[in-house]
């Protein structure tokens, strides 16, 4: 295992030098001397990864609140048998709240697909996709509170503000479509860390996730900040103004010449194109009725998240590197487990299955890694009468597409689903595996800040090779 | 990664086989066999790959007994005979701290084998329990080499003599000698001096973060005296804007924010006091050493007791508490250590450019800072109170900022509130006693009333709405009333909107709504009352029968909707009616949609007759009655069972002779009255008496006085007070309220204090679950050079830390700060990693200059303003940005400073400049714009960001909300306020362009600027364009630029008229467009 703090001399390629040497004018000037750099400020250009990638893009379906593993993807017959008995082993040293005895799932499990994986009845549609999914039943994390756990899942650290995984990935790979942001997060939550979940932290702002709306805004109203002119100026008038601006900038450029100034000129053109492309992209009128139905857009229950999923596909189609959809802060069932989880599942089940089917039908699933999960799972013991507390000790997430072996379950929790016990996958391991699938070596994807090299996995993380096809 | 160490493995294998025959000489062959079969194979299979050889993982070798006993950096792996104390056992059990083998726990049987093996003496053939000393975890402090100790930044700076240079004319300040020295050595020449317009623009942005006004530019151009520029600099340094600009720079390294961010984003609503303190300190040029002392230990400085100083200095320590914290961490010990870590890391980098935080997990890998140094510092901050508690959600400490006089007044006021409150309680107590004492005299009446209530309840339990029955209108004896046929009332009748044939009552405008019905019935008696109504929300009405309130929540259910589909019958109750009645309904606001009333004789004749026979008046809303009814239905306590025996038997039959009931009630009532008399006498004789002597009597007395019994205090008891008492009470309460309202609010500041001192143990690999030796509180060894200040047993050591850091001899404090100031003037520091002066940081480009400046800084009394003056008056700062291709080629990064760097404005300067050229900038200073209450969630779980950034004040006053940063700031590379940052990024991203093109803010400022142009230059297009140029770029346009601009305005007007022929704002819109383009142009956003 590499001990990262030791890493003093590291070969730097020119691109990395450009990235890390302050990112100010010095570096930009330096860049102009590097003939192989197409544009000085082009930090977002698509770059080649460390090794041959299996996936090129990522969709992260984030279930904020913490879905319960034993009520979704981790089938535990013994939990049902021993319902009401005390947990036969010790609780973790640190817990969030007092809990009671074992609480069986209020839901039935059914086997699906050729693989025969057990999935809870609340996910009938996702159940139909299990042959494309790898369900990891042995996830574990380090923090039992939403804020810490959410931060860890998104950034690898449960204590400090660090770049988010989408930022790391965009930093590592750039973007394929210069008319759209490389990293988009739809309706992100503002709580439990808010922007930290998609911030680039000390990485340059280029790698910041672009939020579309936030969790309180319906997904069909969520847009890129400032994408629309505040005074509703017609496009051609704005073009006129922009032409004038660019002329002024070019005159100045003739005087003094500087790549930073050139880059600004480009950024305005990009913004103008984005302004055209993004709203067109968000107008889903060109999708067939069948497609809209596939995502559940015809139903009030599924419409909101369905639209997020459909938008995710549209962004992926157009080369956005990392898309996150958030089903915001609904899964925290300290009480009303049955009703709460059933309603939540109803809102996302069909849209998610629709997304997987649609990606597959369009041949996009092979190179798109889809990740599903929350910041932690829940306790198999009860909280109150009909609730479960937070549980980072063992829970489930699943992956699909992007080089993942479909139709498999990986790892185990104990008989009741409390602790991960076999083939354990820490959040760091998940990150390492995701980067690996994208062609990035998690130990080599580094950034020098405040005198040391940082990485998404800190000093941890092992690639889980067994789940790769 | 699996490391194969064939040698070690084969050695182990060898012993595995070779030593078997020898085992006869060893203890008990059974034990040996156990080891060989159960233990050794597991060690080889699962552990030895990493834990053997010369550099084993975490220092632990498992290929010998000695290795296990000695252990690794976490201490010994086994304690012979004591499996429960053995790290190895905890680890293979997958304890919290370390879990091995990492991916898969050993089977339970194998874990049991290890436990057994250790318990039975850890027999390892050929190896006796040797004389091995177990490691004490974290015991070894490294010894630094001479090379480490003499690292450039750890040696106190010494001012070198000024280098001699050829081009002496270029020198304006000593700084220039150092710069020119190196340029000449590299055979480079400095760029020419910038023109006066460039200089004043650059200086103004540098010092106050705003563009110069056209008048200021003109004034400077007209001033040909040799010290013209020096006067500009002095004017800017004296401006209050200086503190806003340079205070903001400092806030970057103080990681200032108005909210916690991280997990629980609570408002730091008092943080702004620290920000205002920083601005004040900058403006009065508070010596930097004092600035350091105040922020670290302002509360402890010797002269802080002077009231005039206390407020500022307490506020200054907000520096220590401002950091982002995980406030919801279930492990309070971890939470505290994380907060301490944040403080150490911030102090290390802010003042010393040392990444001390690295030593939390292990001795620093590059710089001579040991884990001992770290935990010695951690002790200082463990002995400092930053937090009030470490619960979830934890509370940071705030301290009142007040003069003793203000505190005295506060206390007095609080006393007044307390005494007024005491009066209220006393009055309530008195009157309660009065009410209950009176009630106790009437037990008989309550018994009868309770009887009536019980029977009525029984009726009610069986009752179904009679109105539901078919053909109800034609049933004899029923009285069906359409609601709109009221005798008196103040509401409207709506017979159309809510369904054909359904007339309902709706509000006419007067409140309360009321209606009265005059109803005639054939006989006196108990009747069932039903109402038919629709309600989508509960609107409970008061129901009066013949003037008496009989129900407070009539028609109070939610039936589903306001419309016909919501119309439902409900039983309201059984009430006594006479032949002639007035029924009144009343609601303080609006009625539900009442359609009909129905009065019907009770179904159960016998029961209703028995109720009617009890013609006692009783208030069905009286809680005493309810309590008595409840009491009588409970199983009686044995000691009073006899007393109520007769009564209980009377209750059961529904019809009973009311005279005998009354008689029994009267007798019981008298009995209780006697008891009460007796008790009063006993009290008079001895106020401390606790009970009546006779057990039987005492049992009855307890019924009267049981605080949970039938005479428990009713919730609405105040309604029973005498009118005069109610009035008095209301008045007293008003007094309390107004006193509370006028309680002076002492301002609070986030501030620290000392708490009982304690040393901290080394945390192995940073974990509080694995601790080594305790380290005494002290300062980092390598930098104190043997001169450790004494930290007394009763002190935290924070004062010593502050004094040491601000000592002129400190190798880093002055160097780090002058480098920061240099960076904020040039865009790059002399050390280009301003927060890291360690081995991984950059080396200074001009080491002698850095040291000379550091020494000079201290000599000048740590005056920042003197330093600014010297820098701005230097030739190096006054250079133009230069276009000499050769120089550029040979020094592309401008490390030798042969030209000035072009810099993009920071987020705040961009926004402030937009406001300034538009003429909208508000100049007020200080205070807070955060709308959120202290400690309330800034970003709520409803996912609404309540912070609005609409303000024309300078950007330093906009709230800095962590985890939800103002998106404009974010787009323009505002420093992440969760960590200190001495050098902002400067990116060029599309969101910046979108903001300039599309935001409401830029639209508004460009419109204002256009309006301003028309006000200032009403008649002439050319002078208007000229004015626009002077405002935005501090220069007049070339004639070409004038033509080009006016052509644009024309073109825009033409297009605009075509698009919007009806609009009259074409001129303003066209000029606004010109202004917006000018604001978005590179020349606006960059300083040359």
Interface residues (C-beta under 8 A of the other chain):
Chain A: X1 X2 X5 X6 X8 X21 X22 X23 X24 X25 X26 X27 X29 X30 X32 X33 X41 X43 X92 X93 X94 X95 X96 X143 X144 X145 X146 X147 X148 X150 X151 X158 X159 X160 X161 X181 X189 X190 X191 X192 X193 X194 X195 X196 X199 X201 X202 X204 X205 X206 X208 X210 X214 X215 X216 X224 X225 X226 X227 X228 X229 X230 X231 X234 X236 X237 X238 X240 X241 X242 X244 X245 X247 X248 X249 X251 X252 X253 X256 X257 X258 X260 X261 X263 X264 X265 X266 X267 X268 X270 X271 X272 X274 X275 X328 X329 X419 X421 X422 X423 X424 X448 X450 X451 X452
Chain B: X1 X57 X94 X96 X102 X103 X104 X105 X261 X262 X263 X264 X265 X324 X326 X327 X328 X329 X330 X331 X338 X349 X355 X358 X361 X362 X365 X366 X392 X827 X828 X832 X833 X835 X836 X838 X839 X840 X841 X881 X883 X888 X889 X892 X893 X894 X901 X902 X903 X904 X937 X939 X940 X941 X942 X943 X944 X945 X963 X964 X965 X967 X970 X971 X973 X976 X978 X979 X981 X983 X985 X986 X987 X988 X989 X990 X991 X992 X993 X994 X995 X996 X997 X998 X999 X1000 X1003 X1041 X1044 X1048 X1051 X1052 X1055 X1056 X1059 X1073 X1074 X1076 X1077 X1078 X1080 X1081 X1082 X1083 X1085 X1086 X1088
